[in-house]
Amino acid sequence: MALTIESPADVDEYTEFLVFFDEVYAERAVRWPAFVSFQLPLLTGESPFATQRRLRPFVARRDGRIVARVLAVVDATFQAHWRQPLGHLNMFEALPDATAATRALFGAACAWLAEEGARAARAGFGMLESPFATYAYDVLPPSWLRQNPAYYHALLAASGFTPERRFVDYKIEVRPELTERWTAAVAAGRRQGFELRPLCEVPPARRIADFTTVWNEAFQRHWGQTPFSEAEVAALIEVLAPAGMLDVSLLAYEDGVPVGVLWVVPTTAALASVAPGRAVAASERLNNLGIGVRAGARGRGLNLALAAHAFLEFVAQGATHVSYTLVLDDNWPSRRTAEKLGAAVCAHYAAYARALA
C-alpha cells in the first residue's frame, strides 16, 4: 500500500482536509460535525486567526485516501507572549489503522516546525484547539471539546509524544438547592458593587474592546493561552451570536471599569449528528463556559456571580444540566469555584508535547 504525505494547497484540498473529520467520527452514534464554514477561512488566510500565524496543513494518504491529518502552526503571538520557541500541531485526526501513517505525518509536520525555528511541538492545546479526551469517549461533550477515539493516545505515543498537562471537565445536574445558591451568588456579587451586563446590552465596539482587554489580562499567565486580538474576538462573536452568546455572556463593571467577563454559549445540541435510535440526552445538552476576572477584582465572589447568572438563565430555559467546562487539573482556584457552584468532574483530558531535533 502506497503511503504519501502531502500539504493541501487550494480550497478543494482544504475542504477535503476539513471534512475528513466526519469520516473519522462517522460511526459515532452522536457527534459534532465538521465546522467547515469557520475553519476554511483559517486555511485560506482570510480569517483573523491566520494573522501573525504561519500555517501548514498535512495529510497522510494510503492509496490516495486520507487516513490522518494535522495542521502545523507557528504562532508568533504565542511565542512573543511566552518567550518560548514552541510550535503547535492542531486539528489532528486519524483512522484507527493509521499508526505508520500518523508517525510519518507527525514526522513531516514536526520537521516543518523545526525548519520554522520551533524547538518543541504541542498537540491538544493552542489556537482554537482543545485537549484530547482520556475518559467518557462516547458521551457528547460541550461543542468546544474533543470527542476523540481512545486509540489517539496510542497514536500520539507511537509518534514520540508524551502527556504535558491534564485537564478536567465539570458538569452540574440542576437541583433546587443549587438554584438557591446561584441566586445568592448573583446577589452577593451585586452587593460587592459589580454590575453584570449581557453583551447584547453593551455597544458593539465597546463590548469587543472590553471583552478582549479583560480576557487577555485574566488569562495572561494561564498555561498555554494566547492573547486574543479584537479582530479575533469579533470573529468569534459573529459566529457564536446566532447560538445566543450575546444574550447570556456577560461583562462585569465596577465604577464603569470592566473587571470581569463570562464567555458562555448555550447548548448547540440541535446541530449534533445523531444516529437512528440515539437521542441527545438531557445531560449532553450542555453550554460552553469560560470566566475571566481581572486581578484587582478577585476574591470577592465575582467569578461565582458570573457563572451563576448564566446557570440561572439556562434553568429558566428548561436546562436540567449545565457545564462549567474545562479546567487545568492543577488550577485549584477554578476547581474550587466549580465545586462551590455544585459541579462534579465528568471527563478528563490531556495535552501532549514532544521535543524537536
Buried (B, 14 or more C-beta within 10 A) or exposed (E): EEBEBBBBEEEEBBBBBBEBBBBBBEEBEBBBEBBBEBBBBBBEEEBBBBEBBBBBBBBBBBEEEBBBBBBBBBBEBBBEBBEEBBBBBBBBBBBEEBBBBBBBBBBBBBEBBBEBEBEBBBBBBBBBBBBBBBBBBEBBBBBBBBBBBEBBBEBBEEBBBEBBBBBBBBBBEBEEEBBEBBBBBBEBBBEBEBBBBBBBEBEEEEBBBBBBBBBBBBBEEEEBBBBBBBBBBBBBBEBBBEBBBBBBBBBBBBEEEBBBBBBBBBBBBEEBBBEEEEEBEBBBBBBBBBBBBBEEBBEBBBBBBBBBBBBBBBBEEEBBBBBBBBBBBEBEEBBEBBEBBBBEBBBBBBBBBBEBE
